[in-house]
Amino acid sequence: MDRKTKSKPVTFRLTAQEYEGLKQAAKDNGLSVSHYVTQHVMASKGLTLDQIRTIYHQLLKIKDYVQMEPQSKFASEIQAECDVIWQYLK
């Protein structure tokens, strides 16, 4: 997300132990605490935004490959299934 569009701060309280666990989880995932919390709060259907983006890019790769192999009798079905999967993730 573009940092310029983020204008609403959110504050919540944790115990010292909870905060240390949160910091460690963020560090383990290579994220700032803010980014880590944002990803998990905004997660859709149990997936983080990064996971959804990764799935979307993989679906695009599958669809691109299928378009290069139009003689396959399953090409249109595969493309349709990719679209269905994407709709579930929205």
C-alpha distances in whole Angstrom, upper triangle without the diagonal:
4,6,9,8,8,12,14,15,16,19,22,25,26,29,29,29,26,24,25,25,21,21,23,21,17,19,21,18,16,14,14,15,12,10,13,14,10,11,14,14,12,14,16,20,19,17,13,10,11,15,14,12,15,18,17,17,20,21,21,23,26,26,26,29,31,31,32,35,36,40,38,40,37,34,33,33,31,29,29,28,25,24,26,23,20,21,22,18,17
4,5,6,7,11,13,15,17,20,23,26,27,30,30,31,28,26,27,27,23,23,25,23,20,21,23,20,18,16,15,17,14,12,16,16,13,14,18,17,15,18,20,23,23,20,17,14,15,18,18,16,19,21,20,20,23,24,23,25,28,28,28,31,33,33,34,37,38,42,41,42,39,37,36,36,34,31,32,31,28,27,29,27,23,24,25,22,20
4,5,5,8,11,12,15,18,21,23,25,28,28,29,26,24,25,25,22,21,23,22,18,20,22,20,18,15,13,15,12,11,15,15,13,14,18,17,16,19,21,25,24,22,18,16,16,20,20,18,21,24,23,23,26,28,27,29,32,32,32,35,37,36,38,41,42,45,44,46,43,40,39,40,37,35,35,35,31,30,32,30,26,27,28,24,23
4,6,7,11,13,16,19,22,25,27,30,31,32,29,26,28,29,25,24,27,26,22,24,26,24,22,19,17,18,15,14,18,18,15,17,21,20,18,21,23,27,27,25,21,19,20,23,23,21,24,26,25,25,29,30,29,31,34,33,33,36,38,38,39,42,43,47,46,47,44,42,41,41,39,36,37,36,33,32,33,31,28,29,30,26,24
4,6,9,12,14,18,21,24,26,30,30,32,29,26,28,28,25,24,27,25,22,24,27,24,22,19,18,18,15,14,18,17,14,16,19,17,16,19,21,24,25,23,20,17,18,22,21,19,23,25,23,24,28,28,27,30,32,32,32,35,37,37,38,41,42,45,44,46,43,40,39,39,37,34,34,34,31,29,31,29,26,26,27,24,21
4,6,8,11,14,17,21,23,26,27,28,25,23,25,25,21,21,24,23,19,22,24,22,21,17,15,15,11,12,15,14,11,14,16,15,14,17,19,23,23,21,18,16,18,21,21,20,23,25,24,25,28,29,29,31,33,33,34,37,38,38,40,43,43,47,46,47,44,41,40,40,38,35,35,35,32,30,31,29,26,26,27,24,21
4,6,10,13,17,20,23,26,27,28,26,23,26,26,23,22,26,25,22,24,27,24,23,20,17,17,13,14,17,16,13,17,19,17,16,20,22,26,25,24,21,19,21,24,24,23,26,28,27,29,32,32,32,35,37,37,37,40,42,42,44,46,47,50,49,50,47,45,43,43,41,39,39,38,35,33,34,32,29,29,29,26,24
4,7,10,13,17,20,23,24,26,23,21,24,24,21,21,24,23,21,23,26,24,23,20,17,16,12,14,16,14,12,16,17,15,15,18,21,24,24,23,20,19,21,24,24,24,27,29,28,29,32,33,33,36,38,38,39,41,43,43,45,47,48,51,50,51,47,45,44,43,41,39,39,38,35,34,34,32,29,29,29,26,24
4,7,10,14,16,20,21,23,20,18,21,21,18,18,22,21,18,21,24,22,22,18,15,13,10,13,15,12,11,15,16,14,15,18,21,24,24,23,20,19,21,24,24,25,27,29,29,30,33,34,34,37,39,39,40,43,44,45,47,49,50,53,51,52,49,47,46,45,43,41,40,39,37,35,35,33,31,31,30,27,25
4,7,10,13,17,18,20,17,15,18,19,16,17,20,19,17,20,23,21,21,18,15,12,10,12,14,11,10,14,14,12,13,17,20,22,21,21,19,19,21,23,24,24,27,29,29,31,33,34,35,37,39,39,40,43,44,45,47,49,50,53,51,52,48,46,45,44,42,40,40,38,36,35,35,32,30,30,29,26,25
4,7,10,14,15,17,15,13,16,17,14,15,19,18,17,20,22,22,22,18,15,12,11,14,14,11,12,16,15,13,16,19,22,24,23,23,21,21,23,25,26,27,29,31,31,33,35,36,37,39,41,42,43,45,47,48,50,52,53,56,54,54,51,49,48,47,45,43,43,41,39,38,37,35,33,33,31,28,27
4,7,10,13,14,12,11,14,15,12,14,18,17,16,19,22,21,22,19,16,13,12,15,14,11,13,16,15,13,16,18,21,23,22,22,20,22,24,25,26,28,30,31,32,34,36,37,38,40,41,42,44,46,47,48,50,52,53,56,54,54,51,49,48,47,45,44,43,41,39,38,37,35,33,33,31,28,28
4,7,9,12,9,9,12,13,12,14,17,17,17,19,22,22,23,20,17,14,14,17,16,13,16,18,17,15,19,21,24,25,23,24,23,24,26,27,29,30,32,33,34,36,38,39,41,42,44,45,46,48,50,51,53,54,56,58,56,57,53,52,51,49,47,46,45,43,41,41,40,37,36,36,34,31,31
4,6,8,6,6,9,10,9,11,14,14,15,17,19,20,21,19,17,13,14,17,15,13,16,18,16,16,19,21,24,25,23,24,22,24,25,26,28,30,31,32,34,36,37,38,40,42,43,45,46,48,49,51,52,54,55,58,55,56,52,51,51,49,46,46,45,43,41,41,40,37,36,36,34,31,31
4,5,5,6,9,10,10,12,14,15,16,18,20,21,22,21,19,15,17,20,18,16,19,21,19,19,23,24,27,28,25,26,25,27,28,29,31,33,33,35,37,38,39,41,43,44,45,47,49,50,51,53,55,56,58,60,58,58,55,54,53,51,49,48,48,45,43,44,42,39,38,39,36,34,34
4,6,5,6,9,10,11,12,14,15,16,18,20,21,20,17,14,17,20,18,16,20,22,20,20,24,25,28,29,26,27,25,27,28,29,32,33,34,35,37,38,40,41,43,44,46,48,49,50,52,54,55,56,58,61,58,59,55,54,54,52,50,49,49,47,44,45,44,41,40,40,38,35,36
4,5,5,6,9,10,11,12,14,15,16,19,20,19,18,15,17,20,17,16,20,21,19,20,24,24,27,28,25,25,24,27,27,28,30,32,32,34,36,37,38,40,42,43,44,46,47,48,50,52,53,55,56,59,56,57,53,52,52,51,48,48,47,45,43,43,42,39,38,39,36,34,35
4,5,5,6,9,10,10,12,14,15,17,18,17,16,12,15,17,14,13,17,18,16,16,20,20,24,24,21,22,21,23,24,25,27,29,29,31,33,34,35,37,39,40,41,43,44,46,47,49,50,52,53,56,53,54,50,49,49,47,45,44,44,41,39,40,39,35,35,35,33,30,31
4,5,5,6,9,10,11,12,14,15,16,15,13,10,12,15,13,12,15,17,15,16,19,20,24,25,22,22,20,22,23,24,27,28,28,30,32,33,34,36,38,39,41,43,44,45,47,48,50,51,53,56,53,54,50,49,49,48,45,44,44,42,39,40,39,36,35,36,33,30,31
4,5,5,6,9,10,10,12,14,15,14,13,10,14,16,13,13,17,18,17,18,22,22,25,27,23,23,21,23,23,25,27,28,29,31,33,34,34,37,38,39,41,43,44,45,47,49,50,51,53,56,53,54,51,50,50,48,45,45,45,42,40,41,40,37,36,37,35,32,33
4,5,5,6,9,10,10,12,14,14,13,10,14,15,12,12,16,16,15,16,20,19,23,24,20,20,19,21,21,22,25,26,26,28,30,31,32,34,36,37,38,40,41,42,44,46,47,49,50,53,50,51,48,47,47,45,42,42,42,39,37,38,37,34,33,34,32,29,30
4,5,5,6,9,10,11,12,11,10,7,10,11,9,8,12,13,12,13,16,16,20,21,18,18,16,18,18,19,22,23,24,26,28,29,30,32,33,34,36,38,39,40,42,44,45,47,48,51,48,49,46,45,45,43,40,40,40,37,35,35,35,31,30,32,29,26,27
4,6,5,6,9,10,10,9,8,6,10,11,9,10,13,14,14,16,18,19,22,24,21,20,18,19,19,20,23,24,24,27,29,29,30,33,34,35,36,39,39,41,43,44,45,47,49,52,49,50,47,46,46,44,41,41,41,39,36,37,37,33,32,33,31,28,29
4,5,5,6,9,10,10,10,9,13,13,11,12,16,15,15,17,20,19,23,24,21,20,18,20,19,20,23,24,24,26,28,29,29,32,34,34,35,38,39,40,42,44,44,46,48,50,48,49,46,45,45,44,41,40,41,38,36,37,36,33,32,34,31,28,30
4,5,5,6,9,9,10,8,12,11,8,10,13,12,11,14,17,16,19,20,17,16,14,17,16,17,20,21,20,22,25,26,26,29,30,31,32,35,36,36,38,40,41,43,45,47,45,46,42,41,42,40,37,37,37,35,32,33,33,29,28,30,28,25,26
4,5,5,6,5,6,5,9,8,5,8,11,10,11,13,15,15,19,20,17,16,13,15,14,16,18,19,19,22,24,24,25,28,29,29,31,33,34,35,37,39,40,42,44,46,44,45,42,41,41,40,36,36,37,34,31,32,32,29,27,29,27,24,25
4,5,5,6,7,8,11,11,9,12,14,14,14,17,19,19,22,24,20,19,16,18,16,18,21,21,20,23,25,25,26,29,30,30,32,35,35,36,38,40,41,43,45,47,45,47,43,42,43,41,38,38,39,36,33,34,34,31,30,32,30,27,28
4,6,8,10,11,14,13,10,13,16,14,14,18,19,18,21,22,19,17,15,17,15,16,20,20,19,22,24,24,24,27,29,29,30,33,34,34,37,39,39,41,43,45,43,44,41,40,41,39,36,36,37,34,32,33,33,29,28,31,29,25,27
4,6,9,10,12,10,8,11,13,11,12,15,16,15,18,20,17,14,12,14,12,13,16,16,15,18,20,20,21,24,25,25,27,30,30,31,33,35,36,37,40,42,40,41,38,37,37,36,33,33,34,31,28,29,30,26,25,27,26,22,24
4,7,10,12,10,9,12,14,12,14,17,18,17,21,22,19,17,14,15,12,14,18,17,16,20,21,21,22,25,26,26,28,30,31,32,34,36,36,38,40,43,41,43,40,38,39,38,34,34,35,33,30,31,31,28,27,29,28,24,25
4,6,8,6,6,9,10,10,12,14,15,15,19,21,18,16,13,13,12,14,17,16,17,20,21,21,23,25,26,27,29,31,31,33,35,36,37,39,41,44,42,44,40,38,39,38,35,34,35,33,30,30,31,27,26,28,27,23,24
4,5,5,6,9,10,11,12,14,15,16,20,23,20,18,15,15,14,17,19,19,20,23,24,24,26,28,29,30,32,34,34,36,38,39,40,42,44,47,45,47,43,41,42,41,38,37,37,35,32,33,33,30,28,30,29,25,25
4,6,5,6,8,10,11,12,14,15,19,21,19,18,14,15,15,18,20,20,21,24,25,26,27,29,30,32,34,35,36,38,40,41,42,44,46,49,47,48,44,43,43,42,39,38,38,36,33,33,33,30,28,30,28,25,25
4,5,5,6,9,10,11,12,14,18,20,18,17,14,14,14,17,19,19,21,23,24,25,27,29,29,31,33,34,35,37,39,40,41,43,45,48,46,47,44,42,42,41,38,36,37,35,32,32,32,29,27,28,27,23,23
4,6,5,6,9,10,10,12,15,18,16,14,11,11,11,14,15,15,17,19,20,21,23,25,26,27,29,30,31,33,35,36,37,40,41,44,42,44,40,38,38,37,34,33,33,32,29,29,29,26,24,25,24,20,20
4,5,5,6,9,10,11,14,17,14,13,9,10,11,13,15,15,16,19,20,21,23,25,26,27,29,31,32,33,35,36,38,40,41,44,42,43,39,38,38,37,34,33,33,31,28,28,28,25,23,25,23,20,20
4,5,5,6,8,10,14,16,14,13,10,11,13,15,16,17,19,20,22,23,25,26,28,29,31,32,34,35,37,38,40,42,43,46,44,44,41,39,39,38,35,34,34,32,29,29,29,26,24,25,23,20,20
4,5,5,6,8,12,15,13,12,9,9,11,13,14,15,17,19,19,21,23,24,25,27,29,30,31,33,35,36,38,40,41,44,42,43,39,37,37,36,33,32,32,30,27,27,26,24,22,22,21,18,17
4,6,5,6,9,12,11,9,5,6,8,10,11,12,14,15,16,18,20,21,22,24,26,27,28,30,32,33,35,36,37,40,38,39,36,34,34,32,30,29,29,27,24,24,24,21,19,20,18,15,15
4,5,5,9,11,8,8,6,8,10,11,12,14,15,17,18,20,21,22,24,26,27,28,30,32,33,35,36,38,39,42,39,40,36,35,35,33,30,30,29,27,25,25,24,21,20,20,18,15,16
4,6,9,11,10,10,8,10,13,13,14,16,18,19,20,22,24,24,26,28,29,30,32,34,35,36,38,40,41,43,41,42,38,37,36,34,32,31,30,28,26,25,24,22,20,20,18,16,15
4,6,10,9,9,7,7,11,12,11,13,16,16,17,19,21,21,23,25,26,27,29,31,32,33,35,37,37,40,38,39,35,34,33,31,29,28,27,25,23,22,22,19,17,17,16,13,12
4,7,6,5,4,6,9,9,9,11,13,14,15,17,19,19,21,23,24,25,27,29,29,31,33,34,35,38,36,36,32,31,30,29,26,25,25,23,20,20,19,16,15,15,13,10,11
4,5,5,7,7,11,10,8,11,13,13,13,17,18,17,19,22,22,23,25,27,27,29,31,32,33,36,33,33,30,29,27,26,24,23,22,20,18,17,16,13,12,12,10,7,8
4,6,9,10,13,11,10,13,15,13,14,18,18,17,20,22,22,23,26,27,27,29,32,32,33,35,32,32,28,28,27,25,23,22,21,18,17,17,15,12,12,12,9,7,9
4,7,10,12,10,10,13,14,13,15,18,18,18,21,23,23,24,27,28,29,31,33,33,34,37,34,34,30,30,29,27,25,24,23,21,19,19,18,15,15,15,12,10,12
4,7,8,6,6,10,11,10,12,15,15,16,18,20,20,22,24,25,26,28,30,31,32,35,32,32,29,28,27,25,23,22,22,19,17,18,17,13,13,14,12,9,11
4,5,5,6,9,10,11,12,14,15,17,19,20,21,23,24,26,27,29,31,32,33,36,34,34,31,29,29,28,25,24,24,22,19,19,19,16,14,16,14,11,12
4,5,5,6,9,10,10,12,14,15,16,18,20,21,22,24,26,27,29,31,32,35,33,34,30,28,28,27,24,23,23,21,18,18,18,15,13,15,14,10,11
4,5,5,6,9,10,11,12,14,15,17,18,20,21,23,24,26,27,29,31,34,32,33,29,28,28,27,24,22,23,21,18,19,19,16,14,17,16,12,13
4,5,5,6,9,10,11,12,14,15,17,18,20,21,23,24,26,27,29,32,29,30,27,25,26,24,21,20,21,19,16,17,17,14,12,15,14,10,12
4,5,5,6,9,10,10,12,14,15,16,18,20,21,23,25,26,27,30,28,29,25,23,23,22,19,18,18,16,13,14,14,11,9,11,11,7,9
4,5,5,6,9,10,11,12,14,15,16,18,20,21,23,25,26,29,27,28,25,23,23,22,19,18,19,17,14,14,16,13,10,13,13,10,11
4,5,5,6,9,10,11,12,14,15,17,19,20,21,23,25,28,26,27,24,22,22,22,18,17,19,17,14,15,16,13,11,15,15,11,13
4,5,5,6,9,10,11,12,14,15,17,18,20,21,23,25,23,24,21,19,19,18,15,14,15,13,10,12,13,9,8,12,11,9,11
4,5,5,6,9,10,11,12,14,15,17,19,20,21,24,22,24,20,18,18,17,14,13,14,13,9,10,12,9,7,10,11,9,10
4,5,5,6,9,10,10,12,14,15,17,19,20,23,22,24,21,18,19,19,15,14,16,15,11,12,15,12,10,14,15,13,14
4,5,5,6,9,10,11,12,14,16,17,19,21,19,21,18,16,17,17,13,12,15,13,10,12,14,11,11,14,15,13,15
4,5,5,6,9,10,11,12,14,15,17,19,17,19,15,13,14,13,10,9,11,10,6,8,10,8,8,12,13,12,13
4,5,5,6,9,10,10,12,14,15,19,17,19,16,13,14,15,11,9,12,12,8,10,13,11,10,13,15,14,15
4,5,5,6,9,10,11,13,15,18,16,18,16,13,15,15,12,11,14,13,10,12,15,14,13,17,18,17,18
4,5,5,6,9,10,11,13,15,13,15,12,10,12,12,8,8,11,10,8,11,13,12,12,16,17,16,18
4,5,5,6,9,10,11,14,12,14,12,9,9,10,7,6,9,10,7,9,12,12,12,15,17,17,18
4,5,5,6,9,10,14,13,16,14,10,12,14,11,9,13,14,11,13,16,16,15,18,20,19,20
4,5,5,7,9,12,11,14,12,9,12,13,10,10,14,14,12,15,17,17,17,20,22,21,23
4,5,5,6,9,8,10,9,6,8,10,7,7,11,12,11,13,16,16,16,19,21,21,23
4,5,5,9,9,12,11,7,9,12,10,9,12,14,12,14,17,18,17,20,22,22,23
4,6,9,10,13,13,9,12,14,13,12,16,17,15,17,20,21,20,23,25,25,26
4,6,6,9,10,7,10,13,11,12,15,16,16,18,20,21,21,24,26,26,27
4,5,8,9,6,8,11,11,11,14,16,15,17,20,21,21,23,25,26,27
4,6,9,8,10,12,13,13,16,17,18,20,22,23,24,26,28,29,30
4,5,5,9,10,10,12,14,15,16,18,20,20,22,24,25,27,28
4,6,8,8,10,12,13,14,16,18,19,20,22,23,25,26,28
4,6,5,6,9,10,10,12,14,15,16,18,20,21,23,25
4,5,5,6,9,10,11,13,14,16,17,19,20,22,23
4,5,5,6,9,10,11,12,14,15,17,19,20,21
4,5,5,6,9,10,10,12,14,15,17,19,20
4,5,5,6,9,10,11,12,14,16,17,19
4,5,5,6,9,10,11,13,15,16,17
4,5,5,6,9,10,11,13,15,16
4,5,5,6,9,10,11,13,15
4,5,5,6,9,10,11,13
4,5,5,6,9,10,11
4,5,5,6,9,10
4,5,5,7,9
4,5,5,6
4,5,5
4,6
4
